[in-house]
Amino acid sequence: MSEYRQARYPRHLLIEEHSKERMVEENPLPESIARKEAPLIPDVPEYEVARHFTRLSQMNYGIDTGFYPLGSCTMKYNPKYTEMLAKEPKATGVHPLQPEEDIQGCLRIMYELQRMLAEIGGMSEVTLQPAAGAQGEMTGLAIVHEYHKNNGNDRTEVVLPDTAHGTNPATAAMLGYKTIEIPSDDGCVDLKALEEAVGEDTAAFMLTNPNTLGIFEEDVLEIADIVHDAGALLYYDGANLNAIMGKSNPGAMNFDIMHFNLHKTFSSPHGGGGPGSGPVGVCEKLRSYLPVPIVTKKNDRYHLDHSLENTIGRVKGFYGNWSVLLRTYAYLVYQGKEGLEKSAERAVLNSNYLRKLLEDHLELPYRSLRKHEFVLSGKRLKDKGLKTVDLAKRLADHGYHAPTIYFPLIVEEALMIEPTETERKETLDNFADTVKKILDEDPEIVKSAPHNTAVKRVDETKAAKKPVVSFRMRGR
Amino acid sequence: MGETEEMLEYLDIDEIDELFIDVPETVRTDLKLPEGKSEMETVRSVRKVLNENRALDEKACFLGAGIYDHYVPAVVFEIIGRSEFYTSYTPYQAEVSQGMLQALFEYQSLVCELTGMEAANTSMYDHPTALAEAVLMAGRIGKRRRSKFLLPKNIHRDKEQVLKNYLRGTDISLVEVAYDEVKGTIDREDFKEKIDDETLGFYVESPNFFGVLEEDMQFFADMKEDTKAVSVAGIHPLALTLMEPPSSWSADIAVGDSQPLGIPPSFGGTTVGIFACSGRKIRRMPGRMIGETEDMDGNKAYCMTLQTREQHIRRERATSNICTNQALMALASAVHCFALGGKGLEDIARENYEKAHEVARKIDQISGFKAPMFEGEFFNEFTVELPGDIHDELNKDKNILPGLAIGGDTERFSELEPTLLTAVTEKCSEEDIDRLIDFLKEVGE
């Protein structure tokens, strides 16, 4: 259980250190639009820039730094061959508007990826256009919207369980739907509540399975029947797909639409917040609604096909986050059938193993068998005057990233832990030992944690009170 | 005993499948995928497919229309290739993420310097989605009971399609504004006719799809003042080193794509949607923002701020559903700006301008061609009037990409005669330019 020390460097912005106000000279533009005062961007030697950002990187924690048990985020190891391939000139140096004969490599990769994802999701067709999971949800609900419109009924509501990811209600609201949240029963969808909630106004029910508690919704086929009987569509949030690859798929569970999170399930890096990719799969009856273009194959040539009859049009410029698609393609070529099945199995094994190591020390609400993740309650910490956030921050001192905290909302002082398949037993043992040790520690040390990171506990309230989000806003 | 067996034993089960007893037989499936490969075989086979592409380095490239082939200094790839950055998650845990947080704060600062706005977020997906979010934001900050949004016709048509999907849930309706048939700028008479006291907001893009720059921003400032509509400016970040920023005509929101700053064409993805606005409107913005603050010892620190606008807290009342964005690419743009420096960026912008004007002059001298076709001032992209319908011949030389075919029988601006949209960057060599001119002479005959 090694203590961790993050680098600490003096903090300055490149802009504040080196910039001088300067006028633009010899501007070729017409006087009316020619810029007079140059933007405040410093001119410093490249080696200073390299040093500045290298030092910043040393004040940042990634998966390559250590264990990242961040629930619902699937922070698995990002294999390096995918990074290498994504940097190839034949991958980066391609323009989206080149003639089709120039881009056969890109199109073939996209076509094969569409097919592989369709197989993994049990869907009929897939669009690779959405840039992230939330945009996948938006695409999916736009399809829902168009489908009901074409069938002549204006449905106004989207139903979701109270364990749903925040993006679900946010997306539904963005598309103008009223959201109806139904309470869970013992950590799962309450079928009676669902039956009461759905009706002729219901456009869709959004669900992830396993759900955000890590519990597999065993009644999923009954759920599908209830939703379909009401004439609504069933949407699958793919954030938790890592748990079931090779065991089941959303198509088999009678979902109509789903999104994939390539930056979760398929190992493409999170990049400090993005780019991700959120392809959307649909069942056969919704195929013609997908955004265009999709890639089709004819006589061994690949084409950008704009001909889908009921298409919702575009959700993003060009064809999606190509560099993420390429990484995922390489990952799937490498893993193959067995690799994906093994990933799901090991992810679930790791999760249950760690769950059992911890369940006697922090409370485990609901049943014990979990899939890829589990949620503990930190309410016992209150006895020592602590909160879940304190435990999370203290973990950093030991070189661990915090779990997801305070989500899902139905668990008090929640800690959501997803170890993923790319961790060995020793790491899980050490992590559990660290948690136990922190629970026995002097609460004052925990409350004032972290101590070994680049900065101490950050005052987020102050940041929000009088926001400064640029150098310019400091009021120079 | 292997570690899997030890873990199974600890869980008191014999095999892993017992962990899946809660997945009913009725939903069980099999995966029909090929066998996996070794790393060596994977790299070999993916490379083989990539080799079916013809990359831009093998060609003289004059293709733009939203994606531009600029040179990216090697240091950009080195920095974004640091795994402390690229393998990190969204910096919710501020204490362990100061590096990415500060880097993104510096990106926001650069966007603000370029646009003259006070606040910027850490990115939207791309320019079309940034525009869509801007129109939604106009709905939040604009005058109540207004629903008309003016969208000029001289923008990339993909943007309109994206916008329509984002506006499904609102009562905002798009009203098209014509372009000036001679200059390619917004038709001011048409704009004046369509803007009124019912207008929620309007969009002005400069350079627009035709590469043309608006030259009278005072007109739009006055229109905004008269009608109290929300003004959204479409910008090009490199051109902004030479152009007056949107703040100069008091635009409310600025959107664009920072792909020209440090991001290779990458088949159109991944780019970065730029989103900036005035400081007073900051609480109505979509997306993540990094703010400055202190740690408990009073040391400078950064964190994600105003998170109560976001989906993970506000859920159905969030300003947007966006969660994952394009953060690493925003970092690439920041490193690019610093590596080239303010003066360096400005020099490249000037070089782009001059080369593009040189190419336009040379094309204009070829018999039957006219460049620029739209006569408004331009930055590094312009339209070319062709001598008849020679669209089919534009791709016949495998070594040259003369630009994008628009007008004629294409689906883009079919009201125009067959036209070529040509972009020139600092990467176009004199030899490339000679090849383009020779090629156009040949196909124009």
Chai-1 contact restraints between the chains, C-beta under 6 A:
chainA,res_idxA,chainB,res_idxB,connection_type,confidence,min_distance_angstrom,max_distance_angstrom,comment,restraint_id
A,R11,B,K300,contact,1.0,0.0,6.0,A-B,restraint_1
A,L13,B,E106,contact,1.0,0.0,6.0,A-B,restraint_2
A,L14,B,F338,contact,1.0,0.0,6.0,A-B,restraint_3
A,I15,B,S109,contact,1.0,0.0,6.0,A-B,restraint_4
A,N27,B,L242,contact,1.0,0.0,6.0,A-B,restraint_5
A,P28,B,Y353,contact,1.0,0.0,6.0,A-B,restraint_6
A,L29,B,L242,contact,1.0,0.0,6.0,A-B,restraint_7
A,P30,B,E215,contact,1.0,0.0,6.0,A-B,restraint_8
A,P30,B,E377,contact,1.0,0.0,6.0,A-B,restraint_9
A,S32,B,E215,contact,1.0,0.0,6.0,A-B,restraint_10
A,I33,B,E215,contact,1.0,0.0,6.0,A-B,restraint_11
A,I33,B,M243,contact,1.0,0.0,6.0,A-B,restraint_12
A,I33,B,E244,contact,1.0,0.0,6.0,A-B,restraint_13
A,R35,B,L242,contact,1.0,0.0,6.0,A-B,restraint_14
A,R35,B,M243,contact,1.0,0.0,6.0,A-B,restraint_15
A,R35,B,E244,contact,1.0,0.0,6.0,A-B,restraint_16
A,A38,B,G342,contact,1.0,0.0,6.0,A-B,restraint_17
A,P39,B,E113,contact,1.0,0.0,6.0,A-B,restraint_18
A,P39,B,L114,contact,1.0,0.0,6.0,A-B,restraint_19
A,L40,B,E113,contact,1.0,0.0,6.0,A-B,restraint_20
A,I41,B,E113,contact,1.0,0.0,6.0,A-B,restraint_21
A,I41,B,C337,contact,1.0,0.0,6.0,A-B,restraint_22
A,I41,B,G342,contact,1.0,0.0,6.0,A-B,restraint_23
A,D43,B,G341,contact,1.0,0.0,6.0,A-B,restraint_24
A,D43,B,G342,contact,1.0,0.0,6.0,A-B,restraint_25
A,D43,B,K343,contact,1.0,0.0,6.0,A-B,restraint_26
A,E46,B,V75,contact,1.0,0.0,6.0,A-B,restraint_27
A,E46,B,A339,contact,1.0,0.0,6.0,A-B,restraint_28
A,V49,B,F338,contact,1.0,0.0,6.0,A-B,restraint_29
A,V49,B,A339,contact,1.0,0.0,6.0,A-B,restraint_30
A,A50,B,V75,contact,1.0,0.0,6.0,A-B,restraint_31
A,F53,B,I79,contact,1.0,0.0,6.0,A-B,restraint_32
A,F53,B,V335,contact,1.0,0.0,6.0,A-B,restraint_33
A,L56,B,G99,contact,1.0,0.0,6.0,A-B,restraint_34
A,L56,B,Q102,contact,1.0,0.0,6.0,A-B,restraint_35
A,L56,B,A103,contact,1.0,0.0,6.0,A-B,restraint_36
A,S57,B,R82,contact,1.0,0.0,6.0,A-B,restraint_37
A,S57,B,E84,contact,1.0,0.0,6.0,A-B,restraint_38
A,S57,B,F85,contact,1.0,0.0,6.0,A-B,restraint_39
A,S57,B,G99,contact,1.0,0.0,6.0,A-B,restraint_40
A,M59,B,Q98,contact,1.0,0.0,6.0,A-B,restraint_41
A,M59,B,G99,contact,1.0,0.0,6.0,A-B,restraint_42
A,N60,B,E84,contact,1.0,0.0,6.0,A-B,restraint_43
A,N60,B,S88,contact,1.0,0.0,6.0,A-B,restraint_44
A,N60,B,S97,contact,1.0,0.0,6.0,A-B,restraint_45
A,N60,B,G99,contact,1.0,0.0,6.0,A-B,restraint_46
A,N60,B,M100,contact,1.0,0.0,6.0,A-B,restraint_47
A,Y61,B,V96,contact,1.0,0.0,6.0,A-B,restraint_48
A,G62,B,S83,contact,1.0,0.0,6.0,A-B,restraint_49
A,G62,B,E84,contact,1.0,0.0,6.0,A-B,restraint_50
A,G62,B,T87,contact,1.0,0.0,6.0,A-B,restraint_51
A,G62,B,S88,contact,1.0,0.0,6.0,A-B,restraint_52
A,I63,B,T87,contact,1.0,0.0,6.0,A-B,restraint_53
A,D64,B,S83,contact,1.0,0.0,6.0,A-B,restraint_54
A,D64,B,T87,contact,1.0,0.0,6.0,A-B,restraint_55
A,L70,B,Y89,contact,1.0,0.0,6.0,A-B,restraint_56
A,C73,B,Y89,contact,1.0,0.0,6.0,A-B,restraint_57
A,M75,B,Y89,contact,1.0,0.0,6.0,A-B,restraint_58
A,N78,B,T87,contact,1.0,0.0,6.0,A-B,restraint_59
A,Y81,B,E39,contact,1.0,0.0,6.0,A-B,restraint_60
A,Y81,B,V43,contact,1.0,0.0,6.0,A-B,restraint_61
A,L85,B,V46,contact,1.0,0.0,6.0,A-B,restraint_62
A,E88,B,L50,contact,1.0,0.0,6.0,A-B,restraint_63
A,P89,B,A55,contact,1.0,0.0,6.0,A-B,restraint_64
A,P89,B,D57,contact,1.0,0.0,6.0,A-B,restraint_65
A,K90,B,L50,contact,1.0,0.0,6.0,A-B,restraint_66
A,K90,B,N53,contact,1.0,0.0,6.0,A-B,restraint_67
A,K90,B,A55,contact,1.0,0.0,6.0,A-B,restraint_68
A,A91,B,L50,contact,1.0,0.0,6.0,A-B,restraint_69
A,T92,B,P264,contact,1.0,0.0,6.0,A-B,restraint_70
A,T92,B,S266,contact,1.0,0.0,6.0,A-B,restraint_71
A,G93,B,A55,contact,1.0,0.0,6.0,A-B,restraint_72
A,G93,B,L56,contact,1.0,0.0,6.0,A-B,restraint_73
A,G93,B,D57,contact,1.0,0.0,6.0,A-B,restraint_74
A,V94,B,N53,contact,1.0,0.0,6.0,A-B,restraint_75
A,V94,B,A55,contact,1.0,0.0,6.0,A-B,restraint_76
A,V94,B,F267,contact,1.0,0.0,6.0,A-B,restraint_77
A,H95,B,L63,contact,1.0,0.0,6.0,A-B,restraint_78
A,H95,B,I67,contact,1.0,0.0,6.0,A-B,restraint_79
A,H95,B,P265,contact,1.0,0.0,6.0,A-B,restraint_80
A,P96,B,I67,contact,1.0,0.0,6.0,A-B,restraint_81
A,P96,B,F267,contact,1.0,0.0,6.0,A-B,restraint_82
A,P96,B,G268,contact,1.0,0.0,6.0,A-B,restraint_83
A,L97,B,L63,contact,1.0,0.0,6.0,A-B,restraint_84
A,L97,B,A65,contact,1.0,0.0,6.0,A-B,restraint_85
A,L97,B,L404,contact,1.0,0.0,6.0,A-B,restraint_86
A,P99,B,N395,contact,1.0,0.0,6.0,A-B,restraint_87
A,D102,B,R54,contact,1.0,0.0,6.0,A-B,restraint_88
A,I103,B,N53,contact,1.0,0.0,6.0,A-B,restraint_89
A,Q104,B,E52,contact,1.0,0.0,6.0,A-B,restraint_90
A,G105,B,V49,contact,1.0,0.0,6.0,A-B,restraint_91
A,G105,B,L50,contact,1.0,0.0,6.0,A-B,restraint_92
A,G105,B,E52,contact,1.0,0.0,6.0,A-B,restraint_93
A,G105,B,N53,contact,1.0,0.0,6.0,A-B,restraint_94
A,C106,B,N53,contact,1.0,0.0,6.0,A-B,restraint_95
A,C106,B,F267,contact,1.0,0.0,6.0,A-B,restraint_96
A,R108,B,V49,contact,1.0,0.0,6.0,A-B,restraint_97
A,I109,B,V49,contact,1.0,0.0,6.0,A-B,restraint_98
A,E119,B,K32,contact,1.0,0.0,6.0,A-B,restraint_99
A,A131,B,Y125,contact,1.0,0.0,6.0,A-B,restraint_100
A,A132,B,T324,contact,1.0,0.0,6.0,A-B,restraint_101
A,A134,B,N321,contact,1.0,0.0,6.0,A-B,restraint_102
A,A134,B,I322,contact,1.0,0.0,6.0,A-B,restraint_103
A,A134,B,C323,contact,1.0,0.0,6.0,A-B,restraint_104
A,A142,B,N165,contact,1.0,0.0,6.0,A-B,restraint_105
A,H145,B,R168,contact,1.0,0.0,6.0,A-B,restraint_106
A,G166,B,Q311,contact,1.0,0.0,6.0,A-B,restraint_107
A,G166,B,H312,contact,1.0,0.0,6.0,A-B,restraint_108
A,G166,B,R315,contact,1.0,0.0,6.0,A-B,restraint_109
A,T167,B,Q311,contact,1.0,0.0,6.0,A-B,restraint_110
A,T167,B,N321,contact,1.0,0.0,6.0,A-B,restraint_111
A,T167,B,C323,contact,1.0,0.0,6.0,A-B,restraint_112
A,P169,B,R315,contact,1.0,0.0,6.0,A-B,restraint_113
A,P169,B,E316,contact,1.0,0.0,6.0,A-B,restraint_114
A,A170,B,Q311,contact,1.0,0.0,6.0,A-B,restraint_115
A,A170,B,R315,contact,1.0,0.0,6.0,A-B,restraint_116
A,A170,B,A318,contact,1.0,0.0,6.0,A-B,restraint_117
A,A170,B,N321,contact,1.0,0.0,6.0,A-B,restraint_118
A,T171,B,N321,contact,1.0,0.0,6.0,A-B,restraint_119
A,A173,B,E316,contact,1.0,0.0,6.0,A-B,restraint_120
A,M174,B,G169,contact,1.0,0.0,6.0,A-B,restraint_121
A,M174,B,N321,contact,1.0,0.0,6.0,A-B,restraint_122
A,L175,B,R168,contact,1.0,0.0,6.0,A-B,restraint_123
A,L175,B,G169,contact,1.0,0.0,6.0,A-B,restraint_124
A,G176,B,G169,contact,1.0,0.0,6.0,A-B,restraint_125
A,T179,B,E316,contact,1.0,0.0,6.0,A-B,restraint_126
A,F216,B,D22,contact,1.0,0.0,6.0,A-B,restraint_127
A,F216,B,V23,contact,1.0,0.0,6.0,A-B,restraint_128
A,E218,B,D22,contact,1.0,0.0,6.0,A-B,restraint_129
A,E218,B,P24,contact,1.0,0.0,6.0,A-B,restraint_130
A,L221,B,T26,contact,1.0,0.0,6.0,A-B,restraint_131
A,G246,B,L31,contact,1.0,0.0,6.0,A-B,restraint_132
A,K247,B,F20,contact,1.0,0.0,6.0,A-B,restraint_133
A,K247,B,V23,contact,1.0,0.0,6.0,A-B,restraint_134
A,S248,B,V23,contact,1.0,0.0,6.0,A-B,restraint_135
A,S248,B,V27,contact,1.0,0.0,6.0,A-B,restraint_136
A,S248,B,R28,contact,1.0,0.0,6.0,A-B,restraint_137
A,S248,B,T29,contact,1.0,0.0,6.0,A-B,restraint_138
A,N249,B,T29,contact,1.0,0.0,6.0,A-B,restraint_139
A,A252,B,V27,contact,1.0,0.0,6.0,A-B,restraint_140
A,A252,B,T29,contact,1.0,0.0,6.0,A-B,restraint_141
A,M253,B,V27,contact,1.0,0.0,6.0,A-B,restraint_142
A,P269,B,Y86,contact,1.0,0.0,6.0,A-B,restraint_143
A,P269,B,T87,contact,1.0,0.0,6.0,A-B,restraint_144
A,H270,B,Y89,contact,1.0,0.0,6.0,A-B,restraint_145
A,G271,B,Y86,contact,1.0,0.0,6.0,A-B,restraint_146
A,G271,B,A327,contact,1.0,0.0,6.0,A-B,restraint_147
A,G271,B,L328,contact,1.0,0.0,6.0,A-B,restraint_148
A,G272,B,F85,contact,1.0,0.0,6.0,A-B,restraint_149
A,G272,B,S88,contact,1.0,0.0,6.0,A-B,restraint_150
A,G272,B,M100,contact,1.0,0.0,6.0,A-B,restraint_151
A,G272,B,A327,contact,1.0,0.0,6.0,A-B,restraint_152
A,G272,B,L328,contact,1.0,0.0,6.0,A-B,restraint_153
A,G273,B,T90,contact,1.0,0.0,6.0,A-B,restraint_154
A,G273,B,N325,contact,1.0,0.0,6.0,A-B,restraint_155
A,G273,B,A327,contact,1.0,0.0,6.0,A-B,restraint_156
A,G274,B,T324,contact,1.0,0.0,6.0,A-B,restraint_157
A,G274,B,N325,contact,1.0,0.0,6.0,A-B,restraint_158
A,G274,B,Q326,contact,1.0,0.0,6.0,A-B,restraint_159
A,G274,B,A327,contact,1.0,0.0,6.0,A-B,restraint_160
A,P275,B,T270,contact,1.0,0.0,6.0,A-B,restraint_161
A,P275,B,Q326,contact,1.0,0.0,6.0,A-B,restraint_162
A,G276,B,T324,contact,1.0,0.0,6.0,A-B,restraint_163
A,I312,B,N165,contact,1.0,0.0,6.0,A-B,restraint_164
A,G313,B,Q161,contact,1.0,0.0,6.0,A-B,restraint_165
A,R314,B,D158,contact,1.0,0.0,6.0,A-B,restraint_166
A,R314,B,Q161,contact,1.0,0.0,6.0,A-B,restraint_167
A,R314,B,V162,contact,1.0,0.0,6.0,A-B,restraint_168
A,V315,B,N165,contact,1.0,0.0,6.0,A-B,restraint_169
A,K316,B,Y125,contact,1.0,0.0,6.0,A-B,restraint_170
A,K316,B,T129,contact,1.0,0.0,6.0,A-B,restraint_171
A,G317,B,D126,contact,1.0,0.0,6.0,A-B,restraint_172
A,G317,B,P128,contact,1.0,0.0,6.0,A-B,restraint_173
A,G317,B,D158,contact,1.0,0.0,6.0,A-B,restraint_174
A,F318,B,G268,contact,1.0,0.0,6.0,A-B,restraint_175
A,F318,B,G269,contact,1.0,0.0,6.0,A-B,restraint_176
A,Y319,B,G268,contact,1.0,0.0,6.0,A-B,restraint_177
A,G320,B,G269,contact,1.0,0.0,6.0,A-B,restraint_178
A,N321,B,G269,contact,1.0,0.0,6.0,A-B,restraint_179
A,N321,B,T270,contact,1.0,0.0,6.0,A-B,restraint_180
A,W322,B,S266,contact,1.0,0.0,6.0,A-B,restraint_181
A,W322,B,F267,contact,1.0,0.0,6.0,A-B,restraint_182
A,W322,B,G269,contact,1.0,0.0,6.0,A-B,restraint_183
A,S323,B,S266,contact,1.0,0.0,6.0,A-B,restraint_184
A,S323,B,T270,contact,1.0,0.0,6.0,A-B,restraint_185
A,A330,B,T42,contact,1.0,0.0,6.0,A-B,restraint_186
A,A330,B,V46,contact,1.0,0.0,6.0,A-B,restraint_187
A,V333,B,K37,contact,1.0,0.0,6.0,A-B,restraint_188
A,V333,B,T42,contact,1.0,0.0,6.0,A-B,restraint_189
A,Y334,B,G36,contact,1.0,0.0,6.0,A-B,restraint_190
A,Y334,B,K37,contact,1.0,0.0,6.0,A-B,restraint_191
A,Y334,B,T42,contact,1.0,0.0,6.0,A-B,restraint_192
A,Q335,B,G36,contact,1.0,0.0,6.0,A-B,restraint_193
A,G336,B,L33,contact,1.0,0.0,6.0,A-B,restraint_194
A,G336,B,P34,contact,1.0,0.0,6.0,A-B,restraint_195
A,G336,B,E35,contact,1.0,0.0,6.0,A-B,restraint_196
A,G336,B,G36,contact,1.0,0.0,6.0,A-B,restraint_197
A,K337,B,L31,contact,1.0,0.0,6.0,A-B,restraint_198
A,K337,B,L33,contact,1.0,0.0,6.0,A-B,restraint_199
A,G339,B,G36,contact,1.0,0.0,6.0,A-B,restraint_200
A,E345,B,I16,contact,1.0,0.0,6.0,A-B,restraint_201
A,V348,B,L19,contact,1.0,0.0,6.0,A-B,restraint_202
A,L349,B,M7,contact,1.0,0.0,6.0,A-B,restraint_203
A,L349,B,I16,contact,1.0,0.0,6.0,A-B,restraint_204
A,N352,B,L11,contact,1.0,0.0,6.0,A-B,restraint_205
A,N352,B,L19,contact,1.0,0.0,6.0,A-B,restraint_206
A,Y353,B,M7,contact,1.0,0.0,6.0,A-B,restraint_207
A,L369,B,D22,contact,1.0,0.0,6.0,A-B,restraint_208
A,A396,B,E95,contact,1.0,0.0,6.0,A-B,restraint_209
A,A396,B,V96,contact,1.0,0.0,6.0,A-B,restraint_210
A,A402,B,Q93,contact,1.0,0.0,6.0,A-B,restraint_211
A,K425,B,E3,contact,1.0,0.0,6.0,A-B,restraint_212
A,K425,B,M7,contact,1.0,0.0,6.0,A-B,restraint_213
A,P450,B,E95,contact,1.0,0.0,6.0,A-B,restraint_214
A,T453,B,E95,contact,1.0,0.0,6.0,A-B,restraint_215
A,T453,B,V96,contact,1.0,0.0,6.0,A-B,restraint_216
A,A454,B,Q98,contact,1.0,0.0,6.0,A-B,restraint_217
A,V455,B,E95,contact,1.0,0.0,6.0,A-B,restraint_218
A,V455,B,Q98,contact,1.0,0.0,6.0,A-B,restraint_219
A,V455,B,D295,contact,1.0,0.0,6.0,A-B,restraint_220
A,V455,B,N299,contact,1.0,0.0,6.0,A-B,restraint_221
A,V455,B,A301,contact,1.0,0.0,6.0,A-B,restraint_222
A,K456,B,D295,contact,1.0,0.0,6.0,A-B,restraint_223
A,K456,B,M296,contact,1.0,0.0,6.0,A-B,restraint_224
A,K456,B,D297,contact,1.0,0.0,6.0,A-B,restraint_225
A,R457,B,M296,contact,1.0,0.0,6.0,A-B,restraint_226
A,V458,B,A94,contact,1.0,0.0,6.0,A-B,restraint_227
A,V458,B,E95,contact,1.0,0.0,6.0,A-B,restraint_228
A,V458,B,D295,contact,1.0,0.0,6.0,A-B,restraint_229
A,V458,B,A301,contact,1.0,0.0,6.0,A-B,restraint_230
A,V458,B,C303,contact,1.0,0.0,6.0,A-B,restraint_231
A,D459,B,T293,contact,1.0,0.0,6.0,A-B,restraint_232
A,D459,B,E294,contact,1.0,0.0,6.0,A-B,restraint_233
A,E460,B,C303,contact,1.0,0.0,6.0,A-B,restraint_234
A,K462,B,T293,contact,1.0,0.0,6.0,A-B,restraint_235
A,A463,B,G291,contact,1.0,0.0,6.0,A-B,restraint_236
A,A463,B,T293,contact,1.0,0.0,6.0,A-B,restraint_237
A,A463,B,C303,contact,1.0,0.0,6.0,A-B,restraint_238
A,A463,B,T305,contact,1.0,0.0,6.0,A-B,restraint_239
A,A464,B,T305,contact,1.0,0.0,6.0,A-B,restraint_240
A,A464,B,L306,contact,1.0,0.0,6.0,A-B,restraint_241
A,P467,B,I282,contact,1.0,0.0,6.0,A-B,restraint_242
A,P467,B,G291,contact,1.0,0.0,6.0,A-B,restraint_243
A,P467,B,T305,contact,1.0,0.0,6.0,A-B,restraint_244
A,P467,B,L306,contact,1.0,0.0,6.0,A-B,restraint_245
A,V468,B,G291,contact,1.0,0.0,6.0,A-B,restraint_246
A,V468,B,E292,contact,1.0,0.0,6.0,A-B,restraint_247
A,V469,B,Q108,contact,1.0,0.0,6.0,A-B,restraint_248
A,V469,B,A119,contact,1.0,0.0,6.0,A-B,restraint_249
A,V469,B,M289,contact,1.0,0.0,6.0,A-B,restraint_250
A,V469,B,G291,contact,1.0,0.0,6.0,A-B,restraint_251
A,S470,B,Q108,contact,1.0,0.0,6.0,A-B,restraint_252
A,S470,B,S109,contact,1.0,0.0,6.0,A-B,restraint_253
A,S470,B,C112,contact,1.0,0.0,6.0,A-B,restraint_254
A,F471,B,S109,contact,1.0,0.0,6.0,A-B,restraint_255
A,R472,B,C112,contact,1.0,0.0,6.0,A-B,restraint_256
A,R472,B,E118,contact,1.0,0.0,6.0,A-B,restraint_257
A,M473,B,E118,contact,1.0,0.0,6.0,A-B,restraint_258
A,M473,B,G279,contact,1.0,0.0,6.0,A-B,restraint_259
